[in-house]
Amino acid sequence: IVKTSSEVFGSSVIVDASNDPTVKADAGALAAAGAGGAGGGVAVGQANSLAINEISTSTMASVESSSTLDTTGNVSVAATANAEIDSWSVGFGGSGAGGDGGGVAVSGAGSESINEIESRVEALMRNATVIAGGSTSVTAADTSKIDAIAGSAGLAGAGGAGGGVGVGFGISIADNRIGSGHLVSAIVDDSKIGTETDRAGAVTVNATTNQTINSLTVVGAGAGAGGTGGGVGVGLAGATSLNRIKGVTESNVKGSSEIYATYITVGASNNAKIKADAGALAAAGAGGAGGGVAVGLANSLAINEIGTSTSAKVDASVLDL
């Protein structure tokens, strides 16, 4: 930050701020259970893994409060942020039961990955004067990325002379957000760059955002049961992927600013991308002399939302080429 009537002289002037936070998180869980005996057996296995990751940053490069930059070369005021979350969450549960009296086996597994990035990236020139023989740039750039994998599997098997009951279920959830308070801005406010008689070179005011979410959510469940008395097998699986990108990208020349240059660009761009895959598989089998009942149910859901605002404006200012 250059402020409070500061004066900077040099062959070139660079005011730069950058932020590159990274979170890499791995979570896993495993549960296994077994039971048996002459009287039969009951086994229950359950596993769950949870990963919660958040990055919240603020990055600013600014020249303000009646400050002056005087150079024969180039002036750059730049703020950049590159936040990244890489999350991997898995769970596996298995159970088996048997015996002369039959068996009951229940197995469940779950995995959940919750990730959020919220950044403010600001390049600001306010109430400042720039005298530059070369180019002048005020730029803000943000690259936010979330890579998330959530997977789980539950397997159960039961049997015995008296029959068997096997229940296997799995749940996987991924919730990824690049947040509602996300802001990337390049602003020239109440400032003067160059003069009518001493023009600056090329002047660029630009804000760029690249937001990406890659999400993979998979789940599987299997159950098998049998025996002389018959069997009941139930397999249930569900996968959900929720992904949202929001934010504002803006560049603005305002507040009675004056720019005298050979070339002037005021631009803004936002490249938001979501790639989400969700899959579920359930399998069940049952049998025996007494018959069998098997139920398998699988469901997957992906909900994706991109709601961004991008603008490049000149308000109540002079741009003179």
C-alpha positions as CSV (number, residue, x, y, z in Angstrom):
1,I,0.0,0.0,0.0
2,V,1.3,3.5,-1.0
3,K,-0.7,6.1,0.9
4,T,-0.8,9.4,2.9
5,S,0.7,11.8,0.4
6,S,3.7,9.5,-0.4
7,E,5.9,10.3,-3.3
8,V,7.7,7.5,-5.2
9,F,10.3,8.2,-7.9
10,G,12.1,5.5,-9.9
11,S,12.9,4.0,-13.2
12,S,9.8,1.9,-12.7
13,V,7.2,1.4,-9.9
14,I,5.6,-1.9,-8.9
15,V,3.0,-2.2,-6.1
16,D,2.3,-5.9,-5.8
17,A,0.3,-8.2,-3.5
18,S,-0.1,-11.9,-3.9
19,N,-1.7,-14.7,-1.9
20,D,-1.4,-18.5,-2.6
21,P,-3.1,-20.5,0.1
22,T,-3.5,-24.2,-0.3
23,V,-5.3,-26.9,1.7
24,K,-4.8,-30.6,1.1
25,A,-6.9,-32.8,3.2
26,D,-7.3,-36.6,3.3
27,A,-9.9,-38.4,5.5
28,G,-10.6,-42.1,5.6
29,A,-12.5,-44.6,7.8
30,L,-12.7,-48.4,7.9
31,A,-14.9,-50.6,10.0
32,A,-15.3,-54.4,9.9
33,A,-17.3,-56.7,12.0
34,G,-17.9,-60.5,12.1
35,A,-20.0,-62.8,14.3
36,G,-20.9,-66.5,14.4
37,G,-21.6,-69.4,16.6
38,A,-23.9,-72.4,17.1
39,G,-26.7,-70.0,18.1
40,G,-26.1,-67.7,15.2
41,G,-24.6,-64.3,15.1
42,V,-25.1,-60.6,14.8
43,A,-22.5,-58.2,13.3
44,V,-22.7,-54.5,12.8
45,G,-20.0,-52.4,11.0
46,Q,-20.1,-48.7,10.4
47,A,-17.6,-46.2,9.1
48,N,-17.8,-42.5,8.4
49,S,-15.2,-40.0,7.2
50,L,-15.6,-36.2,7.2
51,A,-13.5,-33.4,5.7
52,I,-14.3,-29.7,6.3
53,N,-12.0,-27.2,4.6
54,E,-12.3,-23.4,4.3
55,I,-10.1,-20.7,2.9
56,S,-10.9,-17.0,3.4
57,T,-8.5,-14.4,2.2
58,S,-8.1,-10.7,1.5
59,T,-5.4,-9.4,-0.9
60,M,-5.0,-5.7,-1.8
61,A,-2.5,-3.6,-3.7
62,S,-3.3,0.1,-3.6
63,V,-2.0,3.7,-4.2
64,E,-4.1,6.3,-2.4
65,S,-4.5,9.4,-0.3
66,S,-2.9,12.0,-2.5
67,S,0.1,9.9,-3.3
68,T,2.3,10.4,-6.4
69,L,4.2,7.9,-8.6
70,D,6.7,9.5,-10.9
71,T,8.8,7.3,-13.3
72,T,10.3,7.3,-16.7
73,G,9.3,3.6,-17.0
74,N,6.3,1.5,-16.2
75,V,3.8,1.5,-13.3
76,S,2.1,-1.6,-12.1
77,V,-0.4,-2.0,-9.3
78,A,-1.4,-5.7,-9.1
79,A,-3.2,-8.0,-6.7
80,T,-3.4,-11.7,-7.3
81,A,-4.7,-14.7,-5.4
82,N,-4.6,-18.4,-6.1
83,A,-6.5,-20.4,-3.5
84,E,-6.8,-24.2,-3.8
85,I,-8.5,-26.9,-1.8
86,D,-7.7,-30.6,-2.6
87,S,-9.9,-32.9,-0.5
88,W,-10.2,-36.7,-0.5
89,S,-12.7,-38.5,1.8
90,V,-13.5,-42.2,1.8
91,G,-15.3,-44.6,4.1
92,F,-15.7,-48.4,4.0
93,G,-17.8,-50.7,6.2
94,G,-18.0,-54.5,6.1
95,S,-19.8,-57.1,8.2
96,G,-20.4,-60.8,8.1
97,A,-22.5,-63.1,10.4
98,G,-23.4,-66.7,10.4
99,G,-24.1,-69.8,12.5
100,D,-26.4,-72.7,13.0
101,G,-29.1,-70.4,14.1
102,G,-28.7,-68.0,11.3
103,G,-27.1,-64.6,11.1
104,V,-27.8,-60.9,10.9
105,A,-25.2,-58.5,9.4
106,V,-25.5,-54.8,9.0
107,S,-22.9,-52.6,7.4
108,G,-22.9,-48.8,6.8
109,A,-20.4,-46.4,5.3
110,G,-20.5,-42.7,4.8
111,S,-18.2,-40.0,3.5
112,E,-18.7,-36.2,3.4
113,S,-16.5,-33.5,2.0
114,I,-17.4,-29.8,2.7
115,N,-15.1,-27.2,1.0
116,E,-15.4,-23.4,0.7
117,I,-13.2,-20.6,-0.7
118,E,-14.0,-16.9,-0.3
119,S,-11.5,-14.3,-1.5
120,R,-11.4,-10.5,-1.9
121,V,-8.7,-9.4,-4.4
122,E,-8.5,-5.7,-5.0
123,A,-6.2,-3.4,-7.0
124,L,-6.9,0.2,-6.2
125,M,-5.7,3.6,-7.3
126,R,-7.6,6.3,-5.4
127,N,-6.9,10.0,-5.2
128,A,-3.5,9.4,-6.8
129,T,-1.3,10.9,-9.5
130,V,0.8,9.0,-11.9
131,I,3.4,10.4,-14.2
132,A,4.8,7.6,-16.3
133,G,6.8,7.5,-19.5
134,G,5.9,3.8,-20.1
135,S,2.7,1.8,-19.5
136,T,0.4,1.9,-16.4
137,S,-1.6,-1.1,-15.3
138,V,-4.1,-1.6,-12.4
139,T,-4.9,-5.3,-12.4
140,A,-6.6,-7.8,-10.1
141,A,-6.6,-11.6,-10.8
142,D,-8.0,-14.6,-8.9
143,T,-7.8,-18.3,-9.6
144,S,-9.8,-20.3,-7.1
145,K,-10.0,-24.1,-7.4
146,I,-11.6,-26.9,-5.5
147,D,-10.9,-30.6,-6.2
148,A,-13.1,-32.9,-4.1
149,I,-13.5,-36.7,-4.0
150,A,-16.0,-38.4,-1.7
151,G,-16.5,-42.1,-1.8
152,S,-18.0,-44.9,0.4
153,A,-18.9,-48.5,0.3
154,G,-20.9,-50.8,2.6
155,L,-20.9,-54.6,2.3
156,A,-22.8,-57.1,4.4
157,G,-23.2,-60.9,4.3
158,A,-25.2,-63.2,6.5
159,G,-26.2,-66.9,6.5
160,G,-26.8,-70.0,8.5
161,A,-29.0,-72.9,8.9
162,G,-31.7,-70.7,10.2
163,G,-31.4,-68.2,7.4
164,G,-29.9,-64.8,7.2
165,V,-30.5,-61.1,7.0
166,G,-28.0,-58.8,5.4
167,V,-28.2,-55.0,5.1
168,G,-25.6,-52.8,3.4
169,F,-25.9,-49.1,2.9
170,G,-23.6,-46.2,1.8
171,I,-23.9,-42.4,1.6
172,S,-21.5,-39.9,0.0
173,I,-21.9,-36.2,0.0
174,A,-19.8,-33.4,-1.5
175,D,-20.6,-29.7,-0.8
176,N,-18.3,-27.3,-2.6
177,R,-18.7,-23.5,-2.7
178,I,-16.7,-20.6,-4.1
179,G,-18.4,-18.1,-2.0
180,S,-21.0,-15.4,-1.9
181,G,-18.6,-12.7,-0.8
182,H,-16.1,-13.4,-3.6
183,L,-14.8,-10.1,-5.1
184,V,-12.2,-9.3,-7.7
185,S,-11.9,-5.6,-8.5
186,A,-9.6,-3.2,-10.4
187,I,-10.5,0.4,-9.6
188,V,-9.2,3.8,-10.6
189,D,-11.0,6.4,-8.5
190,D,-10.5,10.2,-8.4
191,S,-7.0,9.8,-9.9
192,K,-5.0,11.3,-12.7
193,I,-2.7,9.3,-15.0
194,G,-0.6,11.4,-17.4
195,T,-1.4,14.9,-18.6
196,E,-2.5,16.5,-21.9
197,T,1.1,17.5,-22.6
198,D,2.8,14.5,-21.1
199,R,0.8,11.4,-21.9
200,A,1.3,8.0,-20.4
201,G,1.9,5.0,-22.6
202,A,-0.7,2.2,-22.6
203,V,-3.1,2.2,-19.6
204,T,-4.8,-1.0,-18.6
205,V,-7.5,-1.4,-15.9
206,N,-8.4,-5.1,-15.8
207,A,-10.0,-7.7,-13.5
208,T,-9.9,-11.4,-14.2
209,T,-11.5,-14.4,-12.4
210,N,-11.0,-18.1,-13.0
211,Q,-13.1,-20.2,-10.7
212,T,-13.2,-24.0,-11.0
213,I,-14.9,-26.8,-9.1
214,N,-14.1,-30.5,-9.9
215,S,-16.2,-32.9,-7.8
216,L,-16.5,-36.7,-7.8
217,T,-18.9,-38.4,-5.5
218,V,-19.4,-42.2,-5.7
219,V,-21.0,-44.8,-3.4
220,G,-21.7,-48.5,-3.4
221,A,-23.6,-50.9,-1.2
222,G,-24.0,-54.6,-1.4
223,A,-25.8,-57.2,0.7
224,G,-26.2,-61.0,0.5
225,A,-28.1,-63.4,2.7
226,G,-29.0,-67.1,2.6
227,G,-29.5,-70.2,4.5
228,T,-31.8,-73.2,4.9
229,G,-34.5,-70.9,6.3
230,G,-34.2,-68.4,3.5
231,G,-32.7,-65.0,3.4
232,V,-33.3,-61.3,3.2
233,G,-30.8,-58.9,1.5
234,V,-31.1,-55.1,1.3
235,G,-28.6,-52.8,-0.4
236,L,-29.0,-49.0,-0.3
237,A,-26.7,-46.4,-1.8
238,G,-27.0,-42.6,-2.2
239,A,-24.6,-40.0,-3.7
240,T,-25.1,-36.2,-3.6
241,S,-22.9,-33.5,-5.1
242,L,-23.8,-29.8,-4.4
243,N,-21.6,-27.2,-6.1
244,R,-21.9,-23.4,-6.3
245,I,-19.9,-20.5,-7.7
246,K,-20.8,-16.9,-6.9
247,G,-18.9,-13.7,-7.0
248,V,-18.3,-10.2,-8.5
249,T,-15.6,-9.3,-11.0
250,E,-15.4,-5.6,-11.8
251,S,-13.2,-2.9,-13.3
252,N,-14.1,0.7,-13.0
253,V,-12.7,4.1,-13.8
254,K,-14.7,6.6,-11.8
255,G,-14.8,9.6,-9.5
256,S,-13.8,12.3,-12.0
257,S,-10.6,10.4,-12.9
258,E,-8.5,11.7,-15.8
259,I,-6.4,9.4,-18.0
260,Y,-4.3,10.8,-20.8
261,A,-2.6,8.0,-22.7
262,T,-1.7,6.6,-26.1
263,Y,-3.9,3.5,-25.5
264,I,-6.5,2.7,-22.8
265,T,-8.2,-0.6,-21.9
266,V,-10.8,-1.1,-19.2
267,G,-11.8,-4.8,-19.1
268,A,-13.2,-7.6,-16.9
269,S,-13.6,-11.3,-17.4
270,N,-14.9,-14.3,-15.5
271,N,-14.4,-17.9,-16.4
272,A,-16.4,-20.1,-14.0
273,K,-16.5,-23.9,-14.5
274,I,-18.1,-26.7,-12.6
275,K,-17.4,-30.4,-13.4
276,A,-19.4,-32.7,-11.2
277,D,-19.8,-36.5,-11.4
278,A,-22.0,-38.4,-9.0
279,G,-22.7,-42.2,-9.1
280,A,-24.3,-44.8,-6.9
281,L,-24.5,-48.6,-7.1
282,A,-26.5,-51.0,-4.9
283,A,-26.7,-54.8,-5.2
284,A,-28.5,-57.3,-3.1
285,G,-28.9,-61.1,-3.2
286,A,-30.9,-63.5,-1.1
287,G,-31.7,-67.2,-1.3
288,G,-32.3,-70.4,0.6
289,A,-34.6,-73.4,0.9
290,G,-37.2,-71.2,2.5
291,G,-37.0,-68.6,-0.3
292,G,-35.4,-65.2,-0.4
293,V,-36.1,-61.5,-0.6
294,A,-33.6,-59.0,-2.1
295,V,-33.9,-55.2,-2.4
296,G,-31.4,-52.9,-4.1
297,L,-31.8,-49.2,-4.3
298,A,-29.4,-46.6,-5.6
299,N,-29.7,-42.8,-6.1
300,S,-27.4,-40.1,-7.3
301,L,-28.0,-36.3,-7.4
302,A,-25.8,-33.4,-8.7
303,I,-26.9,-29.8,-8.2
304,N,-24.7,-27.1,-9.8
305,E,-25.1,-23.3,-9.7
306,I,-23.1,-20.5,-11.2
307,G,-24.2,-17.0,-10.4
308,T,-21.6,-14.4,-11.1
309,S,-21.5,-10.7,-12.0
310,T,-18.9,-9.2,-14.4
311,S,-18.7,-5.5,-15.4
312,A,-16.3,-3.0,-16.9
313,K,-17.3,0.6,-16.5
314,V,-16.2,4.2,-16.9
315,D,-18.2,6.6,-14.7
316,A,-17.9,10.4,-14.8
317,S,-14.3,10.4,-15.9
318,V,-12.1,11.6,-18.8
319,L,-10.3,9.1,-21.1
320,D,-8.3,11.0,-23.6
321,L,-6.3,9.3,-26.4
